[in-house]
Structures are given as structure tokens and as C-alpha cells.
Amino acid sequence: MNLFDKKVDRTRSHCEKWDRYKNQDVIPMWVADMDFKSPQCIIDALQARVEHGVFGYTSVDDGTNQAVVDFLARHYNWKTDSNWIVWLPGVVPGMNIACRSVTTQDVIINTPIYPHFVNAPQNAKKNIIKVPLVEKNNRWTIDFEDFESKITSTCKLFMFCNPYNPGGTVFTKDELEKIASICIKYDLTICSDEIHADLILNPKAKHIPIASLNEEIAKRSITLLAPSKTFNIAGLQSSFAVIPDVHVRKNFKRELAGLSSEINLLAITATRVAYTSCDVWLEKLRVYLANNLKVIQDFISNEPKLKLLDQDATYLAWIDVSALKLDNPYEYFLSYGVGLSEGDRFGNENFVRLNFGTTKVLLEEGLKRIKIAIDNI
């Protein structure tokens, strides 16, 4: 049996994903965590740490910082410094701190987008400028003319998502260089959420941290990363910002002060092991997820009223259901036992987001239910 084919019962684990539909015949395919066990080496390390039996105040050690630096160099050829790392309990807090730490009246984002890209600027009482993604060559990308035309004199922050959630685009080096040149031209700081960077499913795609392009864009960048999506340890709350410029980093830390401490001791343990000992597991995960994506693509190719553009990364499929002409796609599919993410939360009510980070058997059962739902319209 494939490692990722093993069913794990999550129904009595206080799991947000499964508890949402507690005691209902609903397959949860919404919030972005996976139904797979984390790598065994992480589990073993956590058990050993618990056996120690003392859980006092703990700081992130040099070894964990170095594990991050080495992982980024090994996977992305990005040379960083441990002094650039600011530890956080999650990427979402990092987004909120970024919106507070950059002096700006307006924040520019792309849409549709993960909801916290809207929430974070609003929490900081900033105006939001929206630049919709466009379909080009059967993939989602940025309309760079539209992007540049919407930047105001009071806009100094671009909240970027790469790989893109939803949509699954991994932006090419050419696209990243265009973004970087615009940010430099208009003096924008770029906060880049790259939490899905490790989950590249298209072998032709390559994740490039935008801060790694050149020193000029690095000086105006806040890159948010985490082992949480990759190794399915979101509940341990481990994340970090990589901020090369000392002044940008100082402002970020100023807004963070008193609101959050460094990550907890179990998160430290899991993060260090994830970034030093789990590359083989990660490669196997990518293969499994790519095969699951192929199952979805084959399914949609036989459903003329569904549409899915080419996808490079993430275990989240952004499916256009507009041709079904449903008043509420989420509620309709839920009535057939499939709990998807509501498209309107991301900015388009004619879409649903499907989490395929689950066993192939459960995925196929979910698609079977979707098929029945469509046939009954």
C-alpha cells in the first residue's frame, strides 16, 4: 500500500476540517490541511521531546535556524542568513503584521484570493486595491498593465501569493521580474506569501522566491513561509518571515513586539526535523498529490459544465462551476455530501475550491458525489 493511501480517522481528534460536518455524511474537502500522517521522523522526534517531560520556556535554537537556511538553499538556491528570520505562529499573523509595519494608506492585492489577503489590510485599516487575475494560455496570471495602472501615490505595499491560492499558478521568472520591476518603480514593499512553495506538482514549474531575484527586490521584501502545509503540522503553529533588509525587519519586529513570542517547543522540534530529514517523504507526497490532481483533471474533462485551468502547485483545485447556474454552489454540493470551500469567500461565487490532499479512495468518492449532484440539476 502507498504510504498516503492509508486512511487516518480524524473524526475524534478535535479536527477543524472534519468537525465542521460532525455526525453528517459529508466528505470535508475544504480547509487547507491534508488527511495524511506527518512524516514518521517528525512523530518520533515529538515523542522523544515529550518523553523528556519538562516543557519550560524555550527559544528557537541555532540548529533550527540553520535548518531553515539550508532548506531554502537546497530547494530554491536562495542564500539567506539566519538573522533574516522572524519566527511567527502562522503566516496569517505575518500578513497582518506586514500591513501594520509598512507605512501605506493603500494595499494592492490580486483577486480572487485567500480571504486573509482582504482581512489583513482591513484589520490594519488600510484601503484595498484589487487587481483581478486573468486567464492566459489556460492558466491564471497577472494583467501587468492593469496592475501598474491601479497603483496610487499612497500605495506602498503589494500583498502577493506565490504559488497562488486559489488557482495553483507558480509564477515564472519572467513574471516575477515584471512584478519586481513594478514594485521598485513605485517604491512598493512586497509581502510574498509562499507557504505552498514546497508543493510543486508540475515538473515543468519551478518555485522562485521573489526575494531571491536580486538585492534590490530583496531589500523591499517580506517573505512568509512555513512547514505547516508541506508536512501537515499546521496545528503546531510554526511559521516565519524572511526579511533581508534590517530596516524592514526592524519595523516588522516593532509591530510584532508584545503580540507574539517565538514558536513553542514542539513546533521547534517538528520544524527542525521537517527541514533536515523529510526531503524523501516530501518527494513522495508531491507524486501522490500530482496523481490526485490528474484524477480531478480527468474527471473535469468529462464534465463540460466544469472548468479547471492548468495548475502547477498546491493541493487545492479552483473549479469554475458557473455553467451549472447554481444560486449557491457550496450549499448545493453540500446537500450531496461534499463539503467544498465557498468561492465567494475568495471573491468569486461561481467557483468552488476542492482540497485533494486526501486518499485517492476518498477523493474518488467525493468526485462520485459531485457527479451525482451535477446529473441531478
RAVENSUL-V608248 format. One record per residue. N is the residue number from 1. OMEGA is omega in radians with two decimals (* if undefined). NEAR is the number of other C-alpha atoms within 10 Angstrom. D_CENTER is the distance of its C-alpha to the mean C-alpha in whole Angstrom. Layout:
# RAVENSUL-V608248
N_OMEGA_NEAR_D_CENTER, N_OMEGA_NEAR_D_CENTER
This chain:
# RAVENSUL-V608248
1_3.04_5_28, 2_-3.14_8_25, 3_-3.04_13_23, 4_3.06_18_20, 5_-3.08_15_23, 6_3.13_15_24, 7_3.06_15_24, 8_3.13_12_23, 9_-3.11_10_24, 10_-2.97_14_22, 11_3.13_14_24, 12_-3.08_9_26, 13_-3.10_9_23, 14_-3.05_9_22, 15_-3.11_12_19, 16_-3.07_15_17, 17_-3.07_20_16, 18_-3.12_23_20, 19_3.13_15_22, 20_-3.12_13_21, 21_-3.10_17_23, 22_3.12_14_25, 23_3.06_9_29, 24_3.08_10_28, 25_-3.11_13_28, 26_3.03_20_24, 27_-3.11_20_21, 28_-3.13_24_18, 29_-3.02_25_15, 30_-2.97_21_13, 31_-2.95_16_11, 32_2.78_19_8, 33_-3.02_23_10, 34_3.14_21_12, 35_-3.11_22_16, 36_2.98_20_17, 37_3.03_16_19, 38_3.12_18_17, 39_-3.08_20_19, 40_-3.13_11_23, 41_3.06_15_23, 42_3.12_21_21, 43_-3.14_15_23, 44_-3.13_13_26, 45_3.11_16_25, 46_3.12_18_24, 47_3.12_12_27, 48_-3.14_12_29, 49_3.10_16_28, 50_3.13_13_29, 51_3.10_9_32, 52_2.96_8_33, 53_3.11_8_33, 54_-3.02_8_33, 55_-3.12_11_30, 56_3.11_8_31, 57_-3.05_7_29, 58_3.07_12_27, 59_3.06_12_26, 60_-3.05_16_23, 61_-3.14_11_26, 62_-3.13_9_26, 63_3.12_12_25, 64_3.06_20_22, 65_-3.14_21_21, 66_3.10_17_23, 67_3.09_19_21, 68_-3.12_25_18, 69_-3.11_21_20, 70_-3.14_20_21, 71_3.14_17_18, 72_3.09_16_17, 73_-3.07_13_20, 74_-3.04_11_20, 75_-3.03_14_17, 76_-3.13_16_17, 77_-3.11_13_20, 78_-3.13_18_19, 79_-3.12_12_22, 80_-3.14_19_21, 81_-3.12_15_23, 82_3.10_17_23, 83_-3.14_13_24, 84_-3.00_18_21, 85_3.02_20_19, 86_-3.05_19_18, 87_-3.05_23_17, 88_3.07_23_15, 89_3.12_21_15, 90_3.10_23_11, 91_-3.13_24_9, 92_3.02_17_10, 93_3.10_19_14, 94_3.10_26_13, 95_-3.14_24_12, 96_3.11_20_15, 97_3.12_22_17, 98_-3.12_30_17, 99_3.11_28_18, 100_-3.00_21_21, 101_3.13_19_22, 102_3.13_19_22, 103_-3.09_14_25, 104_3.04_17_25, 105_-3.10_18_26, 106_3.05_21_23, 107_-3.12_27_20, 108_-3.13_26_19, 109_2.97_22_15, 110_3.07_23_15, 111_-0.12_21_15, 112_-2.99_22_14, 113_3.01_23_11, 114_-2.93_16_8, 115_-3.08_14_12, 116_3.00_17_11, 117_3.04_25_12, 118_-3.08_24_15, 119_-3.05_15_16, 120_3.08_23_15, 121_3.12_25_18, 122_3.11_15_20, 123_3.13_13_20, 124_3.12_15_21, 125_3.08_13_24, 126_3.00_18_23, 127_-3.11_16_23, 128_3.03_18_21, 129_-3.07_19_21, 130_3.08_18_19, 131_-3.10_20_19, 132_2.97_18_19, 133_3.13_20_17, 134_3.09_15_20, 135_3.13_12_21, 136_-3.11_11_22, 137_3.08_9_23, 138_3.03_11_21, 139_3.10_17_18, 140_3.09_21_16, 141_-3.09_20_17, 142_2.95_19_18, 143_-2.98_15_22, 144_3.07_16_23, 145_3.10_8_26, 146_3.12_13_25, 147_-3.10_19_22, 148_-3.08_15_25, 149_-3.06_9_27, 150_-3.13_14_25, 151_3.14_22_25, 152_3.12_14_28, 153_-3.14_11_30, 154_3.09_12_28, 155_-3.12_22_24, 156_-3.12_20_23, 157_3.02_27_19, 158_3.08_22_17, 159_-2.98_22_13, 160_3.12_20_11, 161_-3.10_26_8, 162_-0.02_21_8, 163_-2.94_28_7, 164_3.10_27_7, 165_0.07_25_6, 166_3.07_25_9, 167_3.02_25_11, 168_3.11_26_10, 169_2.89_23_12, 170_-3.04_28_12, 171_-3.09_24_14, 172_3.10_14_17, 173_3.12_15_19, 174_3.12_9_22, 175_3.13_15_19, 176_3.11_18_18, 177_3.07_16_21, 178_3.10_14_22, 179_-3.12_22_19, 180_-3.11_23_21, 181_3.10_15_24, 182_3.12_16_24, 183_3.11_21_22, 184_-3.11_16_25, 185_-3.06_10_27, 186_3.08_15_27, 187_3.11_14_26, 188_2.86_24_22, 189_3.12_26_20, 190_3.02_27_16, 191_-3.01_25_14, 192_3.06_23_11, 193_-3.09_26_7, 194_-3.05_22_6, 195_3.14_25_4, 196_-3.03_24_4, 197_-3.06_25_8, 198_-3.01_23_10, 199_3.10_23_9, 200_-3.07_25_12, 201_3.11_24_14, 202_-3.09_16_16, 203_3.12_11_19, 204_-3.13_7_20, 205_3.13_15_16, 206_3.10_20_16, 207_3.09_21_13, 208_3.05_21_15, 209_-3.05_22_14, 210_3.14_26_15, 211_-3.12_25_17, 212_-3.07_16_19, 213_-3.13_15_21, 214_-3.07_11_24, 215_-3.08_12_25, 216_3.12_14_25, 217_3.10_21_22, 218_-3.09_21_21, 219_-3.12_19_23, 220_-3.05_24_21, 221_2.95_28_18, 222_-3.11_28_15, 223_-3.11_27_12, 224_-3.09_27_10, 225_3.12_25_9, 226_3.00_27_9, 227_-2.93_26_10, 228_3.13_24_9, 229_-3.03_19_7, 230_-3.00_21_9, 231_3.08_24_12, 232_3.13_18_12, 233_-3.09_22_13, 234_-3.13_19_11, 235_3.11_13_15, 236_3.03_19_16, 237_3.08_19_14, 238_3.12_24_13, 239_3.12_27_12, 240_3.00_25_13, 241_3.02_26_14, 242_-3.02_24_16, 243_-3.05_27_19, 244_-3.02_23_21, 245_-3.06_16_24, 246_-3.11_12_26, 247_3.08_12_26, 248_3.14_19_23, 249_3.13_23_22, 250_3.14_13_25, 251_3.12_16_24, 252_-3.14_22_21, 253_3.12_16_23, 254_-3.13_14_25, 255_-3.14_17_23, 256_-3.00_20_21, 257_3.08_9_25, 258_-3.12_8_26, 259_-3.10_9_23, 260_3.02_12_21, 261_3.06_12_22, 262_-3.08_17_21, 263_-3.04_21_19, 264_-2.97_19_21, 265_3.11_19_23, 266_3.06_18_22, 267_3.09_22_18, 268_-3.13_24_20, 269_-3.10_19_22, 270_-3.10_26_19, 271_-3.13_26_17, 272_-3.14_21_20, 273_3.13_19_21, 274_-3.04_26_17, 275_3.13_20_17, 276_-2.91_15_21, 277_-2.97_14_22, 278_-3.10_16_19, 279_-3.12_14_19, 280_3.09_9_21, 281_-3.12_16_19, 282_3.13_17_16, 283_3.10_14_18, 284_3.09_14_19, 285_-3.13_20_16, 286_3.14_21_15, 287_-3.11_16_18, 288_3.14_21_18, 289_3.10_24_15, 290_3.09_23_17, 291_3.07_14_20, 292_3.10_21_18, 293_3.12_25_17, 294_3.08_12_20, 295_3.13_16_22, 296_-3.14_18_20, 297_3.10_18_21, 298_3.12_11_24, 299_-3.08_15_24, 300_3.11_17_23, 301_3.12_12_26, 302_3.09_9_29, 303_-3.02_13_28, 304_-3.13_9_29, 305_3.03_14_27, 306_-3.13_17_24, 307_3.08_17_22, 308_3.11_18_19, 309_3.10_19_18, 310_-3.04_16_18, 311_-3.10_27_14, 312_-2.93_25_13, 313_-3.13_31_10, 314_3.05_31_7, 315_-3.08_29_9, 316_-3.12_26_9, 317_-3.11_24_13, 318_-2.92_21_13, 319_3.10_19_17, 320_3.13_19_20, 321_-3.06_19_23, 322_-3.11_17_25, 323_3.11_11_28, 324_3.10_14_28, 325_3.12_11_29, 326_3.09_15_28, 327_-3.14_11_28, 328_-3.08_14_25, 329_-3.13_22_23, 330_-3.11_21_21, 331_-3.12_15_25, 332_-3.14_17_26, 333_3.08_22_24, 334_3.14_19_24, 335_3.07_14_28, 336_3.00_19_28, 337_3.08_20_26, 338_-3.13_26_22, 339_-3.14_28_19, 340_3.00_22_17, 341_-3.14_22_14, 342_-3.12_20_17, 343_-3.09_23_16, 344_3.08_16_18, 345_3.13_16_15, 346_3.07_21_13, 347_3.10_16_17, 348_-3.06_15_18, 349_-3.14_18_20, 350_3.11_20_21, 351_2.90_26_18, 352_3.09_27_17, 353_-3.09_25_13, 354_3.10_26_14, 355_3.13_23_12, 356_3.05_27_14, 357_-3.10_25_13, 358_3.14_24_16, 359_3.12_22_20, 360_3.14_20_21, 361_-3.13_12_24, 362_3.09_18_22, 363_-3.12_21_20, 364_3.07_17_24, 365_3.08_15_25, 366_3.12_23_22, 367_3.08_17_23, 368_3.12_15_27, 369_3.09_20_27, 370_3.11_18_25, 371_3.11_16_28, 372_3.12_12_30, 373_-3.13_17_29, 374_-3.11_17_29, 375_-3.11_9_32, 376_3.08_7_34, 377_*_9_33
